[in-house]
């Protein structure tokens, strides 16, 4: 395990700069190239999400709201609670600023990538309508670009495993529910194994139900769990109101600390923020287009605007609230896994019941993240083989939940960071090359919108 972890860490060092250039450099190019269009139509995006422009005759399997809920279910999860804690612990409060910057850029990236997911839809071997990077790469750029689609899908077989979620859920359960004497009686490893098996079984009930089942459950759980979490962190902030502004000030001041102790110095701080933001909202990764490509929507720009809301919800809102709680409580200065740091912050602010509340929230986050991630993996394997073989990814996925429960946090974190960096490369190359097609479609869409509504 140690050798595997060392190999992953070494591989990450070779991929972080291409990932950074494509994600931030490419993302900034899209922001300027779009003339800030996605941000200017934020209200219109909200109206689309409410169903104001739904077309019951459009192709697809789920509504735009269901697609957004499923995509957000994969992103508003333990990455927003645990991932932020790990980032602040490793890089200090200043890393949050770079998470914000990446999220704002990510909104534009999602606009382009998810517009493409509707523009270039394909069908799998069973004849079902599909969308995602592998389809807009091959249909938008041509068959000569198929190696990029294959590269993306292979990386997705590892990147879409729910290992981080399973690992951090197990840590939360062990910290909140299990007394130390009970753990000592059967052993730490045995308890983690038991939690992993239980989580795998519960996830299986939804995972093997297919896309529509996943979308329905996500639509029911996501809005509720986000609201409960936001209310909880607002409660923490209200009880520590005097520390909110100093915490935000610390984020802004430390963001420009050129003498930071982060490995890699100032640039290391920025790259850490980019990594954690990508883990939080997946902008540029290519996962969200897989769900949005299934939407009952024949207007690419409309779907792109809905998808743009994802990074705003899961990073600008949820991650910021988590960061403020961690900083004002001082929990980020403690040693431990990301989720344990957040748990300590809740306990410090709300008392012992704060940990119980976090356990309930984490349980909902964990389940929703796991069943949405499994679907991404199925699509990756289906593209590489066929739809029937693709369904077997779920078996592999469930087995890896058990493995992740007993694995070290460093191993899990490195596996995800490497896989994500490898997925960003082919996806962002395709998005940047196909951006002119999105701009052309956007011009037609908004001209039509203005003529219809004045």
Secondary structure, 3 states (H helix, E strand, C coil): CHHHHHHHHHHHHHHHHHHHHHHHHHHHHHHHHCCCHHHHCHHHHHHHHCCCCCCCCCCCCECHHHHHHHHHHHHCCHHHHHHHHHHHHHHCCCHHHHHHHHHHHHHHHHHHHHHHHHHCCEECCCCCEECCHHHHHHHHHCHHHHHHHHHHHHHHHHHCCCHHHHHHHHHHHHHHCCCHHHHHHHCHHHHHHHHHHHHHHHHHHHHCCCHHHHHHHHHHHHHHHHHHHHHHHHHHHHHCHHHHHHHHHHHHHHCCCCCCCCCCHHHHHHHHHHHHHHHHHCCCCCCHHHHHCCECCCCHHHHHHHHHHHHHHHHHHHHHHHHHHHHHHCHHHCCCCHHHHHHHHHHHHHCHHHHHHHHHHHHHHHHHHHHHHHHHHHHHHHHHCCHHHHCCHHHHHHHHHHHHHHCCHHHHHHHHHHHHHHHHHHHHHHHHHHHHHHHHHHHHHHHHHHHHHC
